[in-house]
Amino acid sequence: MSIMKNRLAATSPLPSTFRPRRAAAAPLLAVAALTLAACTVGPDYRRPDAPVSLTFKEADGWKAATPGDDRPKGAWWAPFGDATLSELLAQVQVSNQNVANYAALYREALALARASQSDLLPSATASLQSTRSRSATSATRSSAYGTTDSISNAHTATASLSWELDIWGKLRRTLEENRASAAASAAELANATLSAQSELAQDYFQVRGLDRRIALYDQTIAAYERYATVIRNKYDEHIASRATLAQANNQLESARSSRLDLVWQRAQLEHAIALLIGKPPADFALAVDAAWVPRLPDIPVGLPTQLLERRPDIAEAERKMAAANAAVGVAVAAYFPDLTLSASAGFQSTVFSRLFSLPNRFWSVGPTLSGTLFDFGATRAGVEQARAAYDAQVATYRQTVLTALGQVEDYLVELRTLDPEIEAQRRAAAAAGESAEVTRDQYEAGMIDYLDVATTQASLLSAQQSLLTLQSTQLVTSVQLIAALGGGWDSQASAGQR
C-alpha cells in the first residue's frame, strides 16, 4: 500500500495540500494492492514441435566444409570473393524500396509494443477551462415589461490520474502479443532483405555467365567469318560449291542470332539488378567482364534443427504463432471485469483571480469496476476465433519448416549432382574441340566437305555453351542454398539487438 501511495504522490501534479487524505485513499490503495496477486489468464506460450529431421537426406556425400566458425555471418556473400557483387548487395539494405517498406513496418510494430507497455502504467491529464455565459429571465410583476439578463463566469482547473489495474493479465497479454508481433516484423524485414539480396546475387551471376557466353560467341563468330570469307573466295574461283557457301553463311548468321538472344537476356537481368538497388534501369549499367572467373565457396550445411534459428521466415512464422497465443489470453480476459483506479482534484471559481484559493478546491477518488453481464455469446465466439487463429499459425509454422527443409534438400542434391555433371561436360567440350580440330585439318587437306566441319564446329559451340551454363547454374544454386540455410541471419543475435 505504501508503494502505491508513493507512486500516486510521485505522479500527481497537484500540491501536497490537496492530496486525498489517508482515510479517503485507503480503499483505493487496498484495491490497488490486488495487482500484487494478479494472475494472467490464457495459455502460456510454448513453441510447438516442428517436423524436423535429424539430418538432411541429400547431405550424404556432401563435401566437408570449413569449421562452423567460418560459417557465413552477416555478409554471407563474402566467400564468393567478388568486390562488385559485395558493393551491389550492400546497397539493397539502403536503397531497396521493398526492404524500406518492411523496415517502416518494423518501426511501426516497435512503436505499438512501446504503447502497449505504457498502458501498464498510470496516465495523468490536466485541463484548464474558462467560460462566460448569458441567460435571459422573465421580468417580475413589479417591474416594467421585459426581461433581464444574467451573466455568469466559471473557471475550472483539474488534474486527473487514471490507472487500469491489470488483474487478469489482459494488458500484459496485449504487450506480449505486440512484442511477438514486433519480433515477427523484424524477421520479416530480415527475410525481405535476404530475398532481395539473394535475387540480386543470382541475377549477377547469370549476367557474368552471359558475359562469358557472349564472349564465346564473339570468338566463334570471328572464326565463322573467316571460314565464310575463305569459302566465298573459293566459290568465286569455282572451287567451292554454292551449297558449301550457303552452309557457311547459315552457320555464321545462326551464331549471330543466338548471340543477340543472350544480349537482351543480359539487359533484362541488368534492369532487374537496378530495381533491386533502388535505381531506374536507365541510371545503372554493369560493365561487361568476360574475363570474370567464378569462385565457388564451401557451404557448411549444419543440422536441420539449425534452420529454426537461421531462417528468418521460420522465425517470423514462430513469432506470429506466439502473438496468436497471446491473443487467446486477451480474448479470455474479456470474461472478467476491468478495474480502473482514478483520482482527480482541482479548483473551481467564478472569479479567475481567486481560482487557486483553498475554499475553491475539490477532489474525488475511487475505483471503477466494469464488465459485461451478457453479450449473447460474443465473448465466447471471440475466444474461439483467437484459438482458431492460433491453430492456423501453428499449421503455417510447421508448413514453413517443411518448405525450408524441402528447399535445402533440393539445392543440396542439385549442387551435389552438378559437380560430376560439370566435369562430364568439360570432358565433352574437350572431345568436341578435338573433333573440330581434326575435321578442320581434314577439310583444309581436301579430305572432307565443309558440312562435316560445320557439324563439328556446332557441336563444339554447343558443348562450350552448355559448360558455361552449368557453371552459372552452379553459382546460382549456391546462392539459393545459402539463402535456404538462412544466409547470415541469426534469430538469437537479432533478438539481442532489439
C-alpha positions in Angstrom: 0.0 0.0 0.0 2.8 2.4 0.8 4.4 1.7 -2.6 1.1 2.5 -4.3 0.7 5.7 -2.3 4.2 6.8 -3.2 3.5 6.1 -6.9 0.3 8.2 -6.7 2.2 11.0 -5.0 5.0 11.0 -7.5 2.8 11.2 -10.5 0.2 13.7 -9.1 0.6 17.2 -10.5 -1.3 18.7 -7.5 0.3 20.5 -4.5 0.6 18.3 -1.4 -2.0 20.4 0.3 -4.7 18.9 -1.9 -3.8 15.3 -2.0 -6.5 12.9 -0.7 -6.5 12.2 3.0 -5.1 8.8 4.1 -8.6 7.7 5.3 -10.2 8.5 1.9 -7.4 6.9 -0.1 -7.3 3.7 1.9 -10.0 1.8 0.0 -8.3 2.9 -3.3 -4.9 1.7 -2.2 -6.3 -1.5 -0.9 -7.8 -2.2 -4.3 -4.5 -1.4 -6.0 -2.8 -4.0 -3.8 -4.7 -6.6 -5.7 -2.3 -6.2 -8.5 0.4 -7.9 -6.4 -1.6 -11.1 -6.7 -2.8 -10.5 -10.2 -3.0 -13.6 -12.5 -2.6 -13.9 -16.2 -5.4 -15.7 -18.0 -4.9 -17.6 -21.2 -2.3 -20.2 -22.1 1.4 -19.6 -21.6 3.3 -19.9 -24.9 5.4 -23.0 -25.6 6.7 -23.5 -29.1 5.0 -26.5 -30.7 7.1 -29.3 -32.2 8.0 -28.9 -35.8 8.5 -31.8 -38.3 12.4 -31.6 -38.4 14.6 -34.5 -39.4 17.8 -35.3 -37.6 19.9 -35.0 -40.8 19.5 -33.9 -44.4 18.8 -36.8 -46.7 20.8 -35.3 -49.6 23.8 -34.3 -47.4 25.2 -37.8 -47.8 28.4 -37.4 -49.8 28.3 -33.7 -49.4 31.8 -32.4 -49.4 33.1 -31.4 -46.0 33.1 -27.6 -45.5 35.3 -25.5 -43.2 34.6 -25.4 -39.5 31.5 -23.7 -38.2 33.4 -20.6 -37.1 33.9 -19.8 -40.8 30.2 -20.1 -41.5 28.9 -17.0 -43.3 27.5 -14.5 -40.9 26.1 -11.1 -41.9 27.8 -10.6 -45.3 27.1 -14.2 -46.5 28.2 -13.2 -50.0 31.9 -12.5 -48.9 33.1 -16.1 -49.6 32.3 -15.6 -53.3 35.2 -13.0 -53.4 33.6 -10.6 -55.8 34.0 -6.9 -54.9 31.4 -5.7 -57.4 28.8 -8.1 -56.0 29.6 -7.1 -52.4 29.1 -3.4 -53.4 25.8 -4.1 -55.0 24.4 -6.2 -52.2 25.3 -3.6 -49.6 23.0 -1.2 -51.4 20.0 -3.4 -51.0 19.6 -2.6 -47.3 19.9 1.1 -48.0 18.1 1.7 -51.3 15.7 -1.3 -52.0 12.2 0.1 -51.6 10.6 -3.2 -50.7 13.1 -3.5 -47.8 12.4 0.1 -46.9 8.7 -0.8 -46.6 9.4 -3.7 -44.2 11.8 -1.5 -42.2 9.0 1.1 -41.7 6.5 -1.7 -40.7 9.1 -2.9 -38.2 9.4 0.6 -36.7 5.6 0.8 -36.5 5.5 -2.6 -34.7 8.1 -1.4 -32.2 6.1 1.7 -31.5 2.9 -0.3 -30.9 4.8 -2.5 -28.4 6.0 0.6 -26.6 2.5 1.9 -26.5 1.2 -1.3 -25.0 3.9 -1.2 -22.3 2.8 2.3 -21.3 -0.8 1.0 -20.8 0.5 -0.9 -17.8 1.3 2.4 -16.0 -0.9 5.2 -14.8 -1.8 8.1 -17.1 -2.2 11.7 -15.9 -4.1 14.5 -17.6 -4.7 18.2 -16.8 -7.2 20.8 -18.1 -7.9 24.5 -17.6 -11.4 25.7 -18.6 -12.8 29.2 -18.5 -16.4 30.0 -19.7 -18.7 33.0 -19.7 -22.4 32.5 -20.2 -25.5 34.7 -20.5 -29.1 33.7 -19.8 -32.4 35.6 -20.0 -35.1 35.5 -17.3 -38.7 36.9 -17.3 -39.3 40.3 -15.6 -41.1 40.4 -12.2 -44.7 41.7 -11.8 -43.5 44.9 -10.1 -41.0 45.8 -12.8 -41.6 47.0 -16.3 -42.5 44.7 -19.1 -39.4 42.9 -20.5 -36.6 40.5 -19.5 -33.4 40.7 -17.5 -30.0 39.3 -18.4 -27.9 37.1 -16.2 -24.2 36.8 -16.9 -22.1 34.2 -15.1 -18.4 33.1 -15.2 -17.0 29.7 -14.5 -13.3 28.8 -14.2 -12.0 25.3 -13.6 -8.5 23.8 -13.2 -8.5 20.0 -13.0 -5.8 17.3 -12.8 -6.7 13.6 -13.1 -4.9 10.3 -12.6 -6.2 7.1 -14.1 -4.8 3.6 -13.8 -6.3 0.4 -15.2 -5.2 -2.4 -12.8 -4.2 -5.5 -14.9 -5.6 -8.0 -12.5 -6.4 -10.6 -15.2 -3.3 -10.0 -17.3 -5.2 -8.6 -20.3 -2.7 -5.7 -20.7 0.3 -8.0 -20.2 -1.0 -10.4 -22.8 -1.5 -7.5 -25.2 2.1 -6.4 -24.5 3.2 -10.0 -25.1 1.3 -10.1 -28.3 2.7 -6.8 -29.6 6.2 -7.7 -28.7 5.9 -11.0 -30.5 4.5 -9.2 -33.5 7.4 -6.8 -33.4 9.8 -9.7 -33.4 7.9 -11.2 -36.3 8.2 -7.9 -38.1 12.0 -7.9 -37.5 12.2 -11.4 -39.0 10.0 -10.3 -41.9 12.4 -7.5 -42.6 15.4 -9.8 -42.5 13.6 -12.2 -44.8 12.8 -9.5 -47.3 16.4 -8.3 -47.2 17.7 -11.8 -47.7 15.3 -12.5 -50.5 16.3 -9.3 -52.3 20.0 -9.9 -51.8 19.7 -13.5 -52.9 17.8 -12.4 -56.1 20.4 -9.8 -56.9 23.2 -12.3 -56.4 21.5 -14.8 -58.7 20.9 -12.1 -61.3 24.6 -11.0 -61.0 26.0 -14.5 -61.5 23.7 -15.0 -64.5 24.9 -11.7 -66.0 28.5 -12.8 -65.5 27.7 -16.2 -67.1 26.2 -14.4 -70.1 29.2 -12.2 -70.4 31.3 -15.3 -70.8 28.9 -16.9 -73.2 28.6 -13.8 -75.3 32.4 -13.6 -75.4 32.5 -17.2 -76.6 30.0 -16.3 -79.4 32.2 -13.4 -80.3 35.2 -15.7 -80.7 33.1 -18.3 -82.6 31.6 -15.7 -84.9 35.0 -14.3 -85.7 36.1 -17.9 -86.7 32.9 -18.4 -88.8 33.5 -15.1 -90.6 37.0 -16.2 -91.5 35.6 -19.5 -92.8 32.8 -17.7 -94.8 35.4 -15.4 -96.4 37.6 -18.3 -97.4 34.7 -20.2 -98.8 33.4 -17.2 -100.7 36.8 -16.7 -102.3 36.8 -20.4 -103.3 33.3 -20.0 -104.6 34.3 -17.0 -106.7 37.1 -19.2 -108.1 34.7 -22.0 -108.8 36.5 -24.2 -106.3 33.7 -24.4 -103.6 30.1 -25.2 -104.3 27.1 -22.8 -103.7 25.8 -25.3 -101.1 29.1 -25.0 -99.2 28.9 -21.2 -99.2 25.2 -21.4 -98.1 26.2 -23.7 -95.2 28.9 -21.3 -94.1 26.6 -18.3 -94.2 23.9 -20.2 -92.4 26.3 -21.2 -89.6 27.5 -17.6 -89.3 24.1 -16.0 -89.1 22.8 -18.6 -86.7 25.6 -17.8 -84.3 24.9 -14.0 -84.7 21.2 -14.6 -83.9 22.0 -16.7 -80.9 24.4 -14.1 -79.6 21.7 -11.4 -79.8 19.3 -13.6 -77.9 21.8 -13.6 -75.0 22.3 -9.8 -75.3 18.7 -9.0 -74.5 18.7 -11.5 -71.7 21.7 -9.8 -70.1 20.0 -6.4 -70.5 16.9 -7.6 -68.7 19.0 -9.0 -65.8 20.8 -5.7 -65.6 17.5 -3.9 -65.3 16.4 -6.3 -62.6 19.6 -5.5 -60.6 18.9 -1.8 -61.0 15.5 -2.1 -59.5 16.8 -4.2 -56.6 19.2 -1.4 -55.6 16.5 1.2 -56.0 17.6 2.8 -59.2 15.9 3.4 -62.6 17.3 1.0 -65.2 18.4 4.0 -67.3 20.7 5.1 -64.4 22.5 1.8 -64.0 25.0 -0.2 -66.0 27.0 -3.2 -65.2 30.3 -3.3 -67.1 30.9 -6.4 -69.2 33.6 -8.6 -67.6 34.2 -11.6 -70.0 37.4 -12.4 -68.0 35.5 -12.9 -64.8 36.5 -16.1 -63.0 33.8 -17.8 -60.8 34.7 -18.7 -57.3 32.5 -21.4 -55.6 32.7 -21.2 -51.8 32.4 -24.1 -49.3 28.9 -24.1 -47.8 28.5 -25.6 -44.3 25.1 -27.2 -44.2 24.8 -27.9 -40.5 21.8 -29.7 -39.0 18.1 -29.3 -39.9 17.3 -28.0 -36.5 19.5 -25.0 -37.1 17.1 -23.8 -39.7 14.7 -22.9 -36.8 17.2 -20.2 -35.7 18.8 -19.3 -39.0 15.8 -19.0 -41.4 14.1 -15.6 -40.9 10.8 -16.8 -42.5 10.7 -19.7 -39.9 11.4 -17.2 -37.1 8.7 -14.9 -38.5 6.1 -17.8 -38.5 7.1 -18.8 -35.0 6.8 -15.3 -33.6 3.4 -14.8 -35.3 2.4 -18.1 -33.6 3.5 -16.6 -30.2 1.5 -13.5 -30.9 -1.6 -15.5 -31.7 -1.2 -17.4 -28.5 -1.1 -14.2 -26.5 -4.2 -13.0 -28.4 -6.0 -16.0 -26.9 -5.2 -14.6 -23.4 -6.5 -11.2 -24.4 -9.8 -12.8 -25.6 -10.2 -14.9 -22.4 -9.7 -11.7 -20.3 -12.9 -10.3 -21.8 -14.8 -12.7 -19.5 -13.6 -10.8 -16.4 -14.3 -7.2 -15.3 -11.9 -4.3 -15.7 -10.8 -2.4 -12.6 -9.7 1.2 -13.1 -8.3 3.3 -10.3 -8.9 7.0 -10.8 -8.4 10.2 -8.9 -9.0 13.9 -9.7 -8.5 17.2 -7.9 -8.7 20.9 -8.8 -10.2 24.3 -8.3 -13.4 25.9 -9.4 -14.4 29.5 -9.1 -16.5 32.2 -10.8 -13.6 34.7 -10.4 -10.4 33.7 -12.1 -8.2 35.7 -9.7 -9.5 33.6 -6.8 -9.4 30.3 -8.7 -6.4 28.8 -6.8 -7.6 29.7 -3.3 -8.2 27.0 -0.7 -12.0 27.4 -0.4 -12.4 26.6 -4.2 -10.6 23.3 -4.1 -12.3 19.9 -4.9 -11.2 16.3 -5.3 -12.5 12.9 -5.9 -11.0 9.4 -5.8 -12.4 5.9 -6.2 -12.2 2.7 -8.2 -14.4 1.7 -11.2 -15.4 -1.9 -11.9 -16.9 -2.6 -15.3 -17.7 -5.8 -17.1 -20.1 -7.4 -19.5 -23.1 -9.1 -17.9 -24.2 -10.9 -21.1 -23.4 -10.5 -24.7 -25.2 -13.4 -26.3 -22.0 -15.4 -26.8 -19.9 -12.7 -28.4 -17.0 -13.2 -25.9 -17.1 -17.0 -26.3 -17.0 -16.5 -30.1 -14.0 -14.2 -29.7 -12.1 -16.8 -27.7 -12.9 -19.5 -30.3 -11.8 -17.2 -33.0 -8.5 -16.5 -31.2 -7.9 -20.2 -30.7 -8.6 -21.0 -34.3 -6.2 -18.2 -35.4 -3.6 -19.8 -33.2 -4.1 -23.2 -34.7 -3.8 -21.7 -38.2 -0.5 -20.1 -37.2 0.8 -23.4 -35.9 0.0 -25.1 -39.2 1.6 -22.2 -41.1 4.7 -22.6 -38.9 5.0 -26.3 -39.5 4.5 -25.9 -43.2 7.1 -23.2 -43.3 9.6 -25.6 -41.7 8.7 -28.3 -44.1 9.1 -26.0 -47.1 12.5 -24.9 -45.8 13.7 -28.5 -45.4 12.5 -29.3 -48.9 14.4 -26.3 -50.4 17.6 -27.3 -48.7 17.3 -30.9 -49.8 16.6 -29.7 -53.4 19.6 -27.4 -53.6 21.8 -30.0 -51.9 21.0 -32.7 -54.5 21.3 -30.2 -57.3 24.7 -29.0 -56.2 26.0 -32.5 -55.5 24.9 -33.6 -58.9 26.3 -30.5 -60.7 29.9 -31.3 -59.7 30.2 -34.5 -61.7 27.9 -33.1 -64.4 30.2 -30.2 -65.0 33.2 -32.5 -65.1 31.5 -34.7 -67.7 30.5 -31.6 -69.7 34.1 -30.3 -69.5 35.3 -33.6 -70.9 32.6 -33.5 -73.6 33.7 -30.0 -74.6 37.3 -31.1 -74.8 36.4 -34.0 -77.0 34.3 -31.7 -79.2 37.2 -29.4 -79.5 39.5 -32.2 -80.6 36.9 -33.4 -83.1 36.5 -29.9 -84.5 40.3 -29.6 -84.9 40.6 -32.9 -86.7 37.8 -32.2 -89.2 39.2 -28.7 -89.8 42.6 -30.2 -90.7 40.9 -32.8 -92.9 38.8 -30.1 -94.7 41.9 -28.0 -95.3 43.6 -31.1 -96.7 40.6 -31.6 -99.0 39.7 -34.9 -97.5 36.1 -34.0 -96.4 33.3 -31.5 -97.2 32.7 -28.3 -95.2 29.4 -29.9 -93.9 31.5 -32.1 -91.6 33.4 -29.1 -90.4 30.2 -27.1 -89.8 28.7 -30.1 -87.8 31.7 -30.5 -85.5 32.0 -26.7 -85.0 28.3 -26.5 -84.0 28.9 -29.4 -81.6 31.9 -27.7 -80.1 30.0 -24.4 -79.6 27.0 -26.2 -78.0 29.3 -28.1 -75.7 31.2 -25.0 -74.6 27.9 -23.0 -74.1 26.5 -25.9 -72.0 29.6 -25.9 -69.8 29.3 -22.2 -69.2 25.6 -22.5 -68.5 26.2 -25.3 -65.9 28.9 -23.3 -64.2 26.5 -20.3 -64.0 23.8 -22.6 -62.7 26.2 -23.9 -60.0 26.8 -20.4 -58.7 23.1 -19.5 -58.7 22.2 -22.8 -56.9 24.9 -22.0 -54.3 23.3 -18.7 -53.6 19.9 -20.4 -53.3 21.3 -22.9 -50.9 22.9 -20.2 -48.7 19.6 -18.4 -48.7 17.7 -21.6 -47.9 20.1 -22.1 -44.9 19.2 -18.6 -43.6 22.0 -16.6 -45.1 23.9 -14.7 -42.4 20.8 -14.1 -40.3 20.6 -15.4 -36.7 17.4 -15.1 -34.7 19.3 -15.2 -31.4 21.6 -12.4 -32.4 18.7 -10.4 -33.9 16.8 -10.8 -30.6 19.7 -9.4 -28.7 19.7 -6.3 -30.7 16.1 -5.4 -30.1 
